Amino acid sequence: MTRTSAYLPVKRAFDVVVSGVALAVGAPVMAAVAVAVRRDLGSPVLFRQQRPGRHGEPFDLVKFRTMRSLGSSDSVANDAERLTSLGRWLRSTSLDELPTLWNVLRGDMSLVGPRPLLIEYLERYTTEQYRRHEVRPGVTGLAQVRGRNALTWEEKFAADVEYVDRISPLMDMRVLWATVTAVLRRTGISAPGVETMPVFQGDRRGAG
């Protein structure tokens, strides 16, 4: 048994306990956020989207909505214009991520791991970049505490693969502690010139 395979059951048990307690304790905060989102954006309150999990298997990610929906006659297509003031605040404080704890409790995600990105990115990864899917995706991860959206895609994926190679209880504790600091400082929320991150187009140096 490898060190990674020996740690994963312990990691999963930790995820279940922490996410369960956090959901119970954070229920009043989540209720208040839900009311605020309902008033600001209407229904639905939750954003749901398929994302790739471990081994690329899809699951339904759940978060609080931060953007207004596009109407049939609405020409607004970029995140900056769709994102509301409340949405920006929820993202800067990471409160929009609270429902994602349900994904952790269900086993779709872990507290720490590479962030789950878009399904369409799967075919754009190099073989090395795809290794980020060897573990469950995380609510937070090594890339998030190193700069979040201020990092380039290449820097993010390098951090994700580094996490896969170095996964351990100590690594997870360090990432969780650094996440608290990053959230309090509200650092790395946006990439330069965009509200979140530009679309990942793939590694044009060649896949494989």
C-alpha positions in Angstrom: 0.0 0.0 0.0 1.4 3.4 -1.0 1.5 6.4 1.4 -1.3 8.1 -0.7 -3.6 5.1 -0.7 -3.1 4.7 3.0 -4.0 8.3 3.7 -7.1 8.6 1.5 -9.5 6.8 3.8 -8.3 9.0 6.7 -8.7 12.1 4.5 -12.2 11.0 3.6 -13.2 10.5 7.3 -11.9 14.0 8.1 -13.9 15.4 5.2 -17.1 13.8 6.4 -16.7 15.0 10.0 -15.6 18.6 9.2 -18.1 19.2 6.4 -21.0 17.7 8.5 -20.2 19.9 11.5 -19.6 23.0 9.2 -23.0 22.5 7.5 -24.7 22.3 10.9 -23.0 25.2 12.5 -23.1 27.3 9.3 -26.8 26.7 8.7 -27.9 30.2 9.9 -25.3 31.9 7.8 -26.3 29.9 4.7 -30.0 30.8 5.4 -29.1 34.5 5.5 -27.1 34.3 2.3 -29.9 32.4 0.6 -32.4 35.1 1.5 -29.9 37.8 0.2 -29.4 35.9 -3.1 -33.1 35.4 -3.5 -33.7 39.2 -3.1 -30.8 40.2 -5.4 -31.1 37.6 -8.1 -34.4 35.8 -7.7 -34.7 32.0 -8.1 -33.0 29.7 -8.2 -30.8 30.6 -5.2 -28.3 27.8 -6.0 -26.0 27.5 -9.0 -25.6 23.9 -10.2 -23.2 22.8 -12.9 -21.6 19.5 -13.8 -17.9 19.4 -13.0 -15.3 16.6 -13.4 -14.5 14.8 -10.2 -11.9 12.1 -9.4 -10.8 10.2 -12.6 -12.8 12.8 -14.5 -16.2 11.4 -13.5 -18.9 14.2 -13.6 -20.8 15.4 -10.6 -23.2 18.3 -9.9 -21.3 21.1 -8.1 -23.5 23.3 -5.9 -22.8 27.0 -5.0 -24.7 30.1 -4.2 -25.5 32.1 -7.4 -23.5 35.2 -7.9 -24.4 36.2 -11.5 -27.7 37.2 -13.0 -29.1 34.9 -15.6 -29.1 35.7 -19.3 -32.5 36.5 -20.8 -33.5 35.5 -24.4 -32.9 39.1 -25.5 -29.9 39.8 -23.3 -26.7 40.4 -25.1 -24.5 40.6 -22.0 -22.2 37.7 -22.1 -19.2 38.4 -19.9 -18.8 37.7 -16.2 -18.0 41.3 -15.2 -21.4 42.5 -16.4 -23.4 39.6 -15.1 -21.8 39.6 -11.6 -23.8 41.7 -9.1 -22.4 43.7 -6.2 -23.7 41.0 -3.8 -22.1 38.4 -6.0 -18.7 40.1 -5.9 -18.9 40.3 -2.1 -19.9 36.6 -1.8 -17.0 35.6 -4.0 -14.5 37.9 -2.1 -15.5 36.3 1.2 -15.9 32.8 -0.3 -19.5 32.6 1.2 -20.7 31.5 -2.2 -18.8 28.2 -1.6 -20.7 27.2 1.5 -23.2 24.8 -0.3 -20.1 23.1 -1.7 -19.7 21.5 1.7 -22.6 19.3 0.7 -20.5 18.0 -2.2 -17.8 17.1 0.3 -20.2 15.3 2.6 -21.6 13.3 -0.4 -18.1 12.3 -1.5 -18.0 14.2 -4.8 -15.2 16.5 -3.4 -12.7 16.8 -0.6 -12.0 19.8 1.6 -8.5 20.0 0.0 -7.6 19.2 -3.6 -7.4 20.6 -7.1 -10.4 22.9 -7.8 -13.1 21.3 -10.1 -13.0 23.1 -13.4 -15.2 22.8 -16.5 -16.1 19.6 -18.2 -14.9 20.9 -21.5 -11.4 21.4 -20.2 -10.9 17.6 -19.9 -9.9 17.2 -23.5 -7.6 20.2 -23.4 -5.2 19.0 -20.7 -1.8 17.5 -21.4 -1.2 14.1 -19.8 0.6 15.7 -16.9 -2.1 18.3 -16.3 -4.8 15.5 -16.3 -3.1 14.0 -13.3 -4.9 16.6 -11.2 -7.9 14.2 -11.4 -6.1 11.4 -9.6 -7.6 12.7 -6.3 -11.0 14.2 -5.4 -11.3 17.9 -6.3 -11.3 20.3 -3.4 -13.1 23.3 -2.0 -9.6 24.7 -1.6 -6.2 23.6 -2.8 -2.5 24.4 -3.2 -3.1 26.6 -6.2 -5.7 28.6 -4.3 -3.4 29.5 -1.4 -0.5 30.3 -3.8 -2.4 33.0 -5.6 -5.9 31.7 -6.6 -7.0 33.4 -9.9 -3.9 35.6 -9.9 -1.9 32.6 -11.1 -1.7 31.6 -14.8 -3.3 28.3 -15.8 0.1 26.7 -16.1 1.0 27.7 -12.6 -2.3 26.4 -11.3 -1.9 23.1 -12.9 1.7 22.7 -11.7 0.5 23.3 -8.2 -2.4 20.8 -8.6 0.0 18.1 -9.8 2.4 18.9 -7.0 -0.4 18.4 -4.5 -1.2 15.0 -6.0 2.5 14.0 -5.6 2.8 15.4 -2.1 -0.6 14.7 -0.6 -0.4 14.2 3.2 -2.1 15.2 6.4 0.5 17.9 7.0 0.0 19.3 3.4 -3.8 19.4 4.0 -3.5 21.2 7.3 -1.1 23.8 5.8 -3.5 24.4 2.9 -6.5 24.8 5.2 -4.7 27.2 7.5 -3.4 29.2 4.5 -6.9 29.3 3.1 -8.2 31.0 6.2 -5.5 33.7 5.8 -6.2 34.1 2.1 -10.0 34.5 2.6 -9.5 37.1 5.4 -7.1 39.0 3.1 -9.4 38.5 0.1 -6.4 38.0 -2.2 -6.2 36.5 -5.7 -10.0 36.8 -6.4 -9.5 37.8 -10.0 -7.0 37.3 -12.8 -5.6 40.6 -14.3 -8.2 42.2 -16.6 -11.0 39.8 -15.9 -13.5 39.1 -13.1 -12.4 35.5 -12.5 -10.2 33.6 -15.0 -9.9 33.6 -18.7 -11.1 30.4 -20.5 -8.5 27.7 -20.6 -7.8 27.0 -24.2 -5.4 24.2 -23.8 -1.6 23.9 -23.8 -0.7 24.9 -27.3 2.7 23.4 -26.9 1.1 20.1 -27.5 -0.8 17.5 -25.5 0.3 14.0 -24.7 
